[in-house]
C-alpha cells in the first residue's frame, strides 16, 4: 500500500484518487464509489495499474453540487437529471 500524500500535494495535483477525494470533500468512500459507479463522477483510468484518477477541480465541484442537491431533498435520478445525465 502506498503512503498517503500530504494535503498540500493533493491540493496542487491535477488528478487525485478516490481516497484523496474522501479527504477533500469529507465524504464517505462508499458514497463516492457509488457515485462513480452511477456515472456521476467522471474519471480516467490508467491502463498500467487500473487506478482511477479524478480531475481534482472538476470532481470536487461535482461532489459539492451533488451534496447541495441531496441537501435539497433530490433523489439520485433527480440529481442525475440536474447534472445533465441521460438516464
BAFI-546287 format. One record per residue: y, z, x of N, C-alpha, C, O, CB in turn. Coordinates in nm, 4 decimals, padded with zeros to 6 digits. Glycine has a CB too. Layout:
{node {Y; Z; X}; {Y; Z; X}; {Y; Z; X}; {Y; Z; X}; {Y; Z; X}};
...
END
This chain:
{node {-00.1178; 00.0000; 00.0852}; {00.0000; 00.0000; 00.0000}; {00.1241; 00.0000; 00.0898}; {00.1291; 00.0692; 00.1915}; {-00.0002; 00.1232; -00.0969}};
{node {00.2221; -00.0778; 00.0504}; {00.3421; -00.0889; 00.1334}; {00.4382; 00.0281; 00.1069}; {00.4343; 00.0925; 00.0021}; {00.4132; -00.2234; 00.1068}};
{node {00.5217; 00.0518; 00.2035}; {00.6206; 00.1577; 00.1940}; {00.7326; 00.1170; 00.0995}; {00.7714; 00.0002; 00.0961}; {00.6769; 00.1915; 00.3324}};
{node {00.7847; 00.2117; 00.0231}; {00.8949; 00.1826; -00.0687}; {01.0199; 00.1442; 00.0091}; {01.0518; 00.2032; 00.1123}; {00.9236; 00.3038; -00.1595}};
{node {01.0898; 00.0435; -00.0430}; {01.2164; 00.0044; 00.0181}; {01.3250; 00.1010; -00.0289}; {01.3151; 00.1597; -00.1367}; {01.2533; -00.1435; -00.0177}};
{node {01.4273; 00.1162; 00.0522}; {01.5376; 00.2047; 00.0147}; {01.6168; 00.1416; -00.0996}; {01.6138; 00.0202; -00.1195}; {01.6301; 00.2328; 00.1365}};
{node {01.6869; 00.2255; -00.1736}; {01.7681; 00.1754; -00.2846}; {01.8746; 00.0798; -00.2324}; {01.9069; -00.0187; -00.2988}; {01.8338; 00.2921; -00.3618}};
{node {01.9290; 00.1075; -00.1151}; {02.0289; 00.0184; -00.0560}; {01.9694; -00.1203; -00.0300}; {02.0332; -00.2218; -00.0580}; {02.0835; 00.0784; 00.0752}};
{node {01.8499; -00.1240; 00.0222}; {01.7820; -00.2517; 00.0475}; {01.7548; -00.3253; -00.0831}; {01.7753; -00.4463; -00.0926}; {01.6501; -00.2287; 00.1236}};
{node {01.7089; -00.2520; -00.1827}; {01.6803; -00.3124; -00.3142}; {01.8071; -00.3725; -00.3736}; {01.8056; -00.4849; -00.4238}; {01.6206; -00.2071; -00.4115}};
{node {01.9175; -00.2972; -00.3677}; {02.0431; -00.3439; -00.4261}; {02.1018; -00.4635; -00.3524}; {02.1865; -00.5341; -00.4070}; {02.1435; -00.2319; -00.4276}};
{node {02.0583; -00.4869; -00.2303}; {02.1051; -00.6010; -00.1530}; {02.0059; -00.7179; -00.1541}; {02.0300; -00.8203; -00.0902}; {02.1320; -00.5583; -00.0106}};
{node {01.8955; -00.7027; -00.2260}; {01.7923; -00.8061; -00.2305}; {01.8130; -00.8988; -00.3492}; {01.8531; -00.8558; -00.4574}; {01.6532; -00.7428; -00.2370}};
{node {01.7852; -01.0260; -00.3271}; {01.7919; -01.1217; -00.4380}; {01.6730; -01.1026; -00.5317}; {01.6867; -01.1123; -00.6536}; {01.7952; -01.2668; -00.3847}};
{node {01.5561; -01.0752; -00.4733}; {01.4344; -01.0582; -00.5528}; {01.3784; -00.9182; -00.5351}; {01.3851; -00.8600; -00.4268}; {01.3290; -01.1628; -00.5137}};
{node {01.3225; -00.8646; -00.6446}; {01.2650; -00.7309; -00.6434}; {01.1288; -00.7331; -00.7119}; {01.0939; -00.8282; -00.7818}; {01.3593; -00.6299; -00.7125}};
{node {01.0529; -00.6262; -00.6903}; {00.9221; -00.6114; -00.7549}; {00.9396; -00.5392; -00.8887}; {01.0472; -00.4876; -00.9192}; {00.8228; -00.5335; -00.6627}};
{node {00.8335; -00.5364; -00.9668}; {00.8399; -00.4657; -01.0946}; {00.8608; -00.3155; -01.0710}; {00.9311; -00.2501; -01.1481}; {00.7106; -00.4903; -01.1769}};
{node {00.8006; -00.2611; -00.9657}; {00.8205; -00.1199; -00.9334}; {00.9656; -00.0893; -00.8995}; {01.0175; 00.0169; -00.9338}; {00.7312; -00.0797; -00.8174}};
{node {01.0304; -00.1837; -00.8317}; {01.1719; -00.1654; -00.7990}; {01.2583; -00.1784; -00.9238}; {01.3616; -00.1122; -00.9345}; {01.2163; -00.2674; -00.6931}};
{node {01.2177; -00.2625; -01.0180}; {01.2901; -00.2718; -01.1459}; {01.2805; -00.1409; -01.2226}; {01.3757; -00.1006; -01.2894}; {01.2346; -00.3873; -01.2317}};
{node {01.1655; -00.0743; -01.2133}; {01.1490; 00.0574; -01.2762}; {01.2552; 00.1519; -01.2229}; {01.3205; 00.2224; -01.2999}; {01.0066; 00.1151; -01.2502}};
{node {01.2727; 00.1535; -01.0918}; {01.3714; 00.2414; -01.0287}; {01.5143; 00.2024; -01.0657}; {01.5985; 00.2895; -01.0875}; {01.3548; 00.2386; -00.8773}};
{node {01.5421; 00.0725; -01.0728}; {01.6789; 00.0263; -01.1005}; {01.7220; 00.0500; -01.2449}; {01.8398; 00.0739; -01.2717}; {01.6905; -00.1210; -01.0686}};
{node {01.6271; 00.0434; -01.3377}; {01.6631; 00.0471; -01.4798}; {01.6162; 00.1725; -01.5522}; {01.6403; 00.1880; -01.6719}; {01.6066; -00.0728; -01.5487}};
{node {01.5493; 00.2623; -01.4800}; {01.4944; 00.3839; -01.5412}; {01.4062; 00.3488; -01.6606}; {01.4146; 00.4107; -01.7667}; {01.6081; 00.4786; -01.5850}};
{node {01.3218; 00.2480; -01.6406}; {01.2276; 00.2035; -01.7434}; {01.0862; 00.2397; -01.6998}; {01.0622; 00.2695; -01.5828}; {01.2402; 00.0501; -01.7688}};
{node {00.9945; 00.2369; -01.7926}; {00.8542; 00.2631; -01.7601}; {00.7895; 00.1352; -01.7080}; {00.8212; 00.0251; -01.7529}; {00.7772; 00.3168; -01.8842}};
{node {00.6988; 00.1519; -01.6130}; {00.6258; 00.0379; -01.5576}; {00.5536; -00.0373; -01.6687}; {00.5590; -00.1602; -01.6740}; {00.5252; 00.0843; -01.4502}};
{node {00.4859; 00.0356; -01.7576}; {00.4088; -00.0277; -01.8649}; {00.4991; -00.1080; -01.9586}; {00.4587; -00.2121; -02.0103}; {00.3319; 00.0784; -01.9447}};
{node {00.6201; -00.0599; -01.9799}; {00.7152; -00.1315; -02.0658}; {00.7558; -00.2636; -02.0017}; {00.7569; -00.3672; -02.0681}; {00.8402; -00.0449; -02.0931}};
{node {00.7893; -00.2602; -01.8722}; {00.8308; -00.3823; -01.8035}; {00.7142; -00.4801; -01.7903}; {00.7341; -00.6015; -01.7960}; {00.8876; -00.3489; -01.6649}};
{node {00.5943; -00.4286; -01.7729}; {00.4760; -00.5152; -01.7673}; {00.4572; -00.5835; -01.9026}; {00.4275; -00.7028; -01.9079}; {00.3486; -00.4335; -01.7285}};
{node {00.4741; -00.5089; -02.0122}; {00.4633; -00.5661; -02.1462}; {00.5686; -00.6750; -02.1665}; {00.5363; -00.7838; -02.2140}; {00.4786; -00.4562; -02.2534}};
{node {00.6938; -00.6469; -02.1310}; {00.7997; -00.7464; -02.1442}; {00.7679; -00.8717; -02.0627}; {00.7945; -00.9832; -02.1074}; {00.9339; -00.6874; -02.1002}};
{node {00.7115; -00.8538; -01.9439}; {00.6740; -00.9675; -01.8602}; {00.5646; -01.0488; -01.9285}; {00.5734; -01.1714; -01.9358}; {00.6269; -00.9199; -01.7211}};
{node {00.4618; -00.9810; -01.9783}; {00.3504; -01.0497; -02.0441}; {00.3944; -01.1206; -02.1719}; {00.3352; -01.2213; -02.2105}; {00.2394; -00.9506; -02.0762}};
{node {00.4976; -01.0687; -02.2371}; {00.5513; -01.1307; -02.3584}; {00.6476; -01.2456; -02.3261}; {00.6987; -01.3120; -02.4163}; {00.6227; -01.0256; -02.4436}};
{node {00.6714; -01.2680; -02.1966}; {00.7602; -01.3769; -02.1557}; {00.9076; -01.3417; -02.1625}; {00.9930; -01.4299; -02.1545}; {00.7351; -01.4964; -02.2405}};
{node {00.9380; -01.2141; -02.1771}; {01.0763; -01.1705; -02.1929}; {01.1470; -01.1519; -02.0584}; {01.2699; -01.1517; -02.0526}; {01.0809; -01.0410; -02.2716}};
{node {01.0699; -01.1365; -01.9508}; {01.1268; -01.1203; -01.8171}; {01.0745; -01.2324; -01.7276}; {00.9567; -01.2332; -01.6921}; {01.0916; -00.9801; -01.7573}};
{node {01.1608; -01.3264; -01.6912}; {01.1162; -01.4362; -01.6052}; {01.0904; -01.3887; -01.4624}; {01.1569; -01.2976; -01.4130}; {01.2201; -01.5485; -01.6047}};
{node {00.9943; -01.4509; -01.3980}; {00.9609; -01.4144; -01.2603}; {00.9117; -01.5372; -01.1855}; {00.8785; -01.6399; -01.2447}; {00.8541; -01.3023; -01.2569}};
{node {00.9082; -01.5236; -01.0546}; {00.8476; -01.6237; -00.9674}; {00.7238; -01.5577; -00.9086}; {00.7202; -01.4362; -00.8891}; {00.9479; -01.6741; -00.8542}};
{node {00.6233; -01.6384; -00.8807}; {00.5019; -01.5812; -00.8230}; {00.4745; -01.6454; -00.6888}; {00.4556; -01.7667; -00.6795}; {00.3815; -01.5996; -00.9173}};
{node {00.4724; -01.5634; -00.5846}; {00.4427; -01.6114; -00.4501}; {00.2934; -01.6407; -00.4424}; {00.2109; -01.5541; -00.4717}; {00.4858; -01.5071; -00.3412}};
{node {00.2590; -01.7631; -00.4028}; {00.1187; -01.8044; -00.4036}; {00.0319; -01.7280; -00.3057}; {-00.0847; -01.7007; -00.3344}; {00.1092; -01.9495; -00.3737}};
{node {00.0874; -01.6928; -00.1896}; {00.0032; -01.6333; -00.0865}; {-00.0555; -01.4986; -00.1254}; {-00.1675; -01.4677; -00.0846}; {00.0815; -01.6180; 00.0389}};
{node {00.0154; -01.4177; -00.2024}; {-00.0391; -01.2877; -00.2410}; {-00.0282; -01.2599; -00.3907}; {-00.0563; -01.1488; -00.4355}; {00.0311; -01.1788; -00.1648}};
{node {00.0118; -01.3585; -00.4664}; {00.0219; -01.3498; -00.6118}; {00.1154; -01.2402; -00.6612}; {00.1016; -01.1934; -00.7743}; {-00.1133; -01.3279; -00.6695}};
{node {00.2103; -01.1988; -00.5777}; {00.3079; -01.0970; -00.6150}; {00.4171; -01.1593; -00.7013}; {00.4719; -01.2643; -00.6679}; {00.3691; -01.0310; -00.4893}};
{node {00.4476; -01.0936; -00.8123}; {00.5571; -01.1390; -00.8981}; {00.6880; -01.0901; -00.8402}; {00.7030; -00.9728; -00.8060}; {00.5393; -01.0888; -01.0439}};
{node {00.7831; -01.1826; -00.8298}; {00.9169; -01.1480; -00.7800}; {01.0161; -01.1766; -00.8919}; {01.0119; -01.2826; -00.9543}; {00.9535; -01.2289; -00.6489}};
{node {01.1048; -01.0820; -00.9165}; {01.2048; -01.0946; -01.0220}; {01.3425; -01.1075; -00.9584}; {01.3745; -01.0342; -00.8649}; {01.1998; -00.9730; -01.1190}};
{node {01.4247; -01.2003; -01.0083}; {01.5624; -01.2100; -00.9627}; {01.6326; -01.0821; -01.0078}; {01.6424; -01.0548; -01.1275}; {01.6342; -01.3395; -01.0190}};
{node {01.6808; -01.0047; -00.9124}; {01.7344; -00.8713; -00.9421}; {01.8468; -00.8742; -01.0457}; {01.8390; -00.8046; -01.1470}; {01.7850; -00.8068; -00.8147}};
{node {01.9499; -00.9529; -01.0218}; {02.0666; -00.9505; -01.1112}; {02.0312; -00.9975; -01.2518}; {02.0665; -00.9327; -01.3504}; {02.1784; -01.0378; -01.0545}};
{node {01.9620; -01.1094; -01.2606}; {01.9279; -01.1669; -01.3912}; {01.8353; -01.0733; -01.4689}; {01.8547; -01.0502; -01.5883}; {01.8613; -01.3051; -01.3739}};
{node {01.7358; -01.0203; -01.4004}; {01.6355; -00.9389; -01.4691}; {01.6899; -00.8025; -01.5094}; {01.6582; -00.7543; -01.6181}; {01.5137; -00.9211; -01.3809}};
{node {01.7699; -00.7396; -01.4260}; {01.8293; -00.6109; -01.4633}; {01.9192; -00.6302; -01.5858}; {01.9164; -00.5486; -01.6778}; {01.9104; -00.5501; -01.3441}};
{node {01.9978; -00.7361; -01.5874}; {02.0839; -00.7638; -01.7035}; {01.9998; -00.7861; -01.8289}; {02.0360; -00.7398; -01.9371}; {02.1731; -00.8871; -01.6768}};
{node {01.8880; -00.8568; -01.8148}; {01.7995; -00.8834; -01.9286}; {01.7381; -00.7539; -01.9798}; {01.7315; -00.7328; -02.1009}; {01.6886; -00.9828; -01.8892}};
{node {01.6930; -00.6668; -01.8900}; {01.6334; -00.5387; -01.9304}; {01.7364; -00.4531; -02.0031}; {01.7043; -00.3913; -02.1046}; {01.5778; -00.4628; -01.8073}};
{node {01.8596; -00.4483; -01.9530}; {01.9640; -00.3695; -02.0183}; {01.9956; -00.4241; -02.1568}; {02.0218; -00.3469; -02.2491}; {02.0905; -00.3674; -01.9327}};
{node {01.9935; -00.5565; -02.1725}; {02.0155; -00.6173; -02.3038}; {01.9008; -00.5815; -02.3981}; {01.9241; -00.5459; -02.5137}; {02.0293; -00.7710; -02.2914}};
{node {01.7781; -00.5908; -02.3496}; {01.6623; -00.5547; -02.4325}; {01.6734; -00.4089; -02.4767}; {01.6481; -00.3775; -02.5930}; {01.5294; -00.5779; -02.3550}};
{node {01.7109; -00.3201; -02.3854}; {01.7271; -00.1781; -02.4202}; {01.8337; -00.1599; -02.5279}; {01.8167; -00.0812; -02.6210}; {01.7641; -00.0959; -02.2952}};
{node {01.9434; -00.2334; -02.5141}; {02.0506; -00.2242; -02.6136}; {02.0017; -00.2717; -02.7508}; {02.0278; -00.2071; -02.8524}; {02.1728; -00.3073; -02.5689}};
{node {01.9315; -00.3834; -02.7530}; {01.8810; -00.4378; -02.8797}; {01.7779; -00.3438; -02.9421}; {01.7765; -00.3247; -03.0637}; {01.8188; -00.5774; -02.8574}};
{node {01.6916; -00.2849; -02.8586}; {01.5948; -00.1870; -02.9099}; {01.6678; -00.0664; -02.9675}; {01.6268; -00.0114; -03.0697}; {01.4971; -00.1423; -02.7982}};
{node {01.7756; -00.0256; -02.9021}; {01.8549; 00.0874; -02.9495}; {01.9187; 00.0608; -03.0850}; {01.9469; 00.1536; -03.1609}; {01.9621; 00.1208; -02.8488}};
{node {01.9412; -00.0663; -03.1145}; {01.9961; -00.1058; -03.2454}; {01.8872; -00.1165; -03.3509}; {01.9154; -00.1440; -03.4675}; {02.0700; -00.2394; -03.2342}};
{node {01.7612; -00.0944; -03.3092}; {01.6512; -00.0952; -03.4047}; {01.5817; -00.2289; -03.4214}; {01.5023; -00.2454; -03.5141}; {01.7005; -00.0512; -03.5352}};
{node {01.6095; -00.3248; -03.3342}; {01.5441; -00.4546; -03.3462}; {01.3988; -00.4466; -03.3004}; {01.3652; -00.3720; -03.2084}; {01.6197; -00.5602; -03.2649}};
{node {01.3141; -00.5242; -03.3656}; {01.1731; -00.5327; -03.3285}; {01.1580; -00.6296; -03.2108}; {01.2522; -00.7010; -03.1764}; {01.0860; -00.5785; -03.4501}};
{node {01.0407; -00.6318; -03.1501}; {01.0154; -00.7242; -03.0385}; {01.0371; -00.8694; -03.0829}; {01.1052; -00.9430; -03.0115}; {00.8710; -00.7057; -02.9841}};
{node {00.9831; -00.9148; -03.1970}; {01.0108; -01.0529; -03.2395}; {01.1610; -01.0802; -03.2589}; {01.2090; -01.1889; -03.2265}; {00.9365; -01.0826; -03.3696}};
{node {01.2342; -00.9823; -03.3115}; {01.3785; -00.9990; -03.3298}; {01.4501; -01.0054; -03.1948}; {01.5451; -01.0818; -03.1779}; {01.4357; -00.8838; -03.4149}};
{node {01.4038; -00.9247; -03.0988}; {01.4628; -00.9279; -02.9652}; {01.4358; -01.0620; -02.8992}; {01.5248; -01.1195; -02.8364}; {01.4078; -00.8135; -02.8784}};
{node {01.3142; -01.1118; -02.9128}; {01.2807; -01.2431; -02.8563}; {01.3714; -01.3502; -02.9168}; {01.4183; -01.4396; -02.8463}; {01.1312; -01.2779; -02.8816}};
{node {01.3953; -01.3410; -03.0452}; {01.4840; -01.4361; -03.1125}; {01.6253; -01.4244; -03.0575}; {01.6910; -01.5254; -03.0323}; {01.4839; -01.4126; -03.2647}};
{node {01.6719; -01.3020; -03.0390}; {01.8063; -01.2781; -02.9844}; {01.8175; -01.3305; -02.8419}; {01.9252; -01.3725; -02.7995}; {01.8401; -01.1281; -02.9878}};
{node {01.7075; -01.3285; -02.7680}; {01.7055; -01.3787; -02.6315}; {01.6924; -01.5308; -02.6259}; {01.6977; -01.5909; -02.5186}; {01.5921; -01.3147; -02.5550}};
{node {01.6750; -01.5923; -02.7440}; {01.6624; -01.7381; -02.7498}; {01.5242; -01.7881; -02.7143}; {01.5084; -01.9015; -02.6693}; {01.7618; -01.8012; -02.6586}};
{node {01.4243; -01.7044; -02.7343}; {01.2863; -01.7429; -02.7034}; {01.2202; -01.8018; -02.8266}; {01.2384; -01.7525; -02.9379}; {01.2056; -01.6219; -02.6518}};
{node {01.1433; -01.9075; -02.8058}; {01.0652; -01.9645; -02.9166}; {00.9440; -01.8766; -02.9408}; {00.8752; -01.8367; -02.8468}; {01.0215; -02.1117; -02.8861}};
{node {00.9189; -01.8473; -03.0639}; {00.8059; -01.7605; -03.0996}; {00.6778; -01.8397; -03.1089}; {00.5723; -01.7833; -03.1379}; {00.8320; -01.6889; -03.2318}};
END
